[in-house]
Amino acid sequence: MQMTDRHREYWQRNLRITGILLAIWFVVTFVVAFFARNLNFNFFGWPFSFWVGAQGALVVYVILIWFYARYMNKLDQEYGVAEEE
């Protein structure tokens, strides 16, 4: 099956958003958690480093999933490949 320019454009946009979200995931998981241990103050009664590792990262992950689902639904509709509900 030959890919048309429209298929390539759809796939490129899909790969671009996936790469951006994976970069955000990496930063939240490894970079922020690594440097948060140097922050010595309480946040909602817990050390900030604990909050970032245990709670903050989970909030960001949920937001990433929500954003990806909304973006891909919009992209699917734009390119006419949306699933019927």
LINGIZI-V56718 format. One record per pair of residues at least 6 apart in sequence whose C-alpha atoms are under 8 Angstrom apart, sorted by the first residue. I is the first residue (numbers start at 1). J is the second residue. Records with the same first field share a line. If there is no record, write none. Layout:
BEGIN
I->J ; J
END
This chain:
BEGIN
6->79
10->75 ; 79
14->72
17->68
21->64
25->61
28->57 ; 60
29->53 ; 57
32->52
33->49 ; 52 ; 53
36->48 ; 49 ; 52
37->48 ; 49 ; 50
38->49
39->48 ; 49
40->47 ; 48 ; 49
41->47 ; 48
42->48
43->51
73->82
76->82
END
